[in-house]
Amino acid sequence: MFNSRKNKPALVPSKQIDTVIAQHCKLEGDLDTENSVKVDGVIHGTLRCKGCSIIGETGQVKGDVHSAELLVIGKLEGNVFAENLYLHATAYIAGNITTRTLQVETGARYSGTVTMRDQPDNVLTPPAPAPALPAAGSEQRASLFWAASE
């Protein structure tokens, strides 16, 4: 009667994946792609993708990620700028997140702040820096460490 989403990926690219960084590959430097990318290896640098990006189970990105659609199954150490962000149960992000939509499965972890945007934005351009935090003793915004739970 009802469709179950258990054991189904949150994001499936509508087209075939154009670029694959395989499990035993390491890329030093920035990667820019027009369509889609899957990272099963390691990227040390900024990833910019106008389409769908997937950081696979063995994938690691050490740098900022700018993507229209981003599915994180592996590990990301850097800031995220995505229209739609999906965190699989095994995902780990250490960095700030700026997104329009966020889906988090039980077990996913991230450390940093989350900024939700109402309107679609140019994900390839980081937002302007936030204003300085108030002095000690005033109301302060704290970094967020959140572990998804049921």
C-alpha positions in Angstrom: 0.0 0.0 0.0 2.7 2.5 1.0 6.1 2.7 -0.7 9.0 2.2 1.7 12.1 4.3 1.2 14.3 2.0 3.4 17.4 0.7 1.7 16.9 3.0 -1.3 19.3 5.8 -2.0 18.0 9.3 -1.3 19.4 10.6 -4.5 19.7 8.8 -7.8 21.2 10.9 -10.7 18.7 11.3 -13.5 21.5 10.7 -16.1 24.5 8.5 -16.0 27.5 9.7 -14.0 30.0 11.5 -16.2 33.0 11.6 -14.0 34.3 8.9 -11.5 37.2 9.3 -9.2 37.8 5.6 -8.5 38.6 4.1 -5.0 42.4 4.0 -5.4 42.7 7.4 -7.1 43.8 10.6 -5.4 43.2 14.0 -7.0 45.3 17.0 -5.8 43.6 20.2 -6.9 40.2 21.5 -7.8 37.7 19.6 -9.9 35.0 21.5 -12.0 32.4 19.5 -13.9 29.2 20.5 -15.8 27.1 17.4 -15.2 27.7 14.7 -12.5 30.5 13.2 -10.5 31.0 10.3 -8.1 34.0 10.2 -5.7 35.1 6.9 -4.4 38.7 8.0 -4.1 40.1 11.1 -2.5 40.0 14.8 -3.6 42.2 17.4 -1.9 40.7 20.6 -3.3 37.5 22.3 -4.2 34.8 20.3 -6.0 32.4 22.3 -8.2 29.6 20.4 -9.9 26.6 22.0 -11.7 24.7 18.7 -11.5 24.7 15.8 -9.1 27.7 14.9 -6.9 28.1 11.7 -4.9 30.7 11.1 -2.3 30.7 7.3 -2.2 31.3 5.0 0.8 35.1 5.0 0.3 35.1 8.6 -1.0 36.8 11.5 0.8 36.8 15.2 -0.1 39.1 17.5 1.8 37.9 20.9 0.5 34.8 22.8 -0.2 32.0 21.3 -2.3 29.7 23.4 -4.5 26.9 21.3 -6.1 23.3 21.5 -7.1 22.6 18.0 -5.7 24.9 16.4 -3.2 24.7 12.9 -1.7 27.3 12.2 1.0 27.8 8.5 1.9 31.5 8.9 2.8 33.6 11.7 4.4 33.8 15.4 3.6 36.1 17.8 5.4 35.1 21.3 4.1 32.2 23.6 3.6 29.1 22.6 1.6 27.2 24.9 -0.7 24.3 22.8 -2.2 20.8 23.3 -3.3 19.8 19.9 -2.1 21.9 17.9 0.4 21.3 14.2 1.4 23.3 12.6 4.2 23.4 8.8 4.1 23.6 6.9 7.5 27.4 6.6 7.0 28.0 10.2 6.1 30.4 12.5 8.0 30.8 16.2 7.4 33.2 18.5 9.2 32.4 21.9 8.0 29.6 24.5 7.6 26.6 23.7 5.4 24.6 26.1 3.3 21.7 24.5 1.5 18.0 24.9 0.5 16.9 21.4 1.5 18.5 18.9 3.9 17.7 15.2 4.4 19.6 13.3 7.1 19.4 9.5 7.7 19.8 8.0 11.1 23.5 7.7 12.0 24.8 10.5 9.7 27.1 13.0 11.5 28.1 16.5 10.9 30.0 19.1 12.8 29.5 22.8 11.9 26.8 25.3 11.3 23.8 24.8 9.0 22.3 27.7 7.1 19.0 27.0 5.3 18.2 29.2 2.2 14.6 29.7 1.0 15.4 30.5 -2.6 17.6 28.6 -5.1 21.0 30.2 -5.1 24.1 30.0 -7.3 25.8 27.1 -5.5 29.1 27.8 -7.2 29.4 31.1 -5.4 29.9 31.1 -1.7 27.6 33.4 0.3 28.9 36.7 1.8 30.7 36.3 5.1 28.5 36.3 8.2 28.6 39.3 10.5 30.9 39.1 13.5 29.5 37.3 16.5 28.4 39.4 19.6 30.9 39.9 22.4 31.1 37.3 25.2 28.1 37.5 27.6 25.7 38.3 24.8 23.6 35.7 23.0 25.9 33.7 20.8 25.5 31.3 18.0 27.2 28.0 18.8 28.6 25.5 16.3 26.5 22.5 15.9 27.4 19.0 16.5 24.5 16.7 15.6 24.2 13.0 15.3 21.0 11.9 13.6 18.7 9.8 15.7 15.3 8.4 15.4 
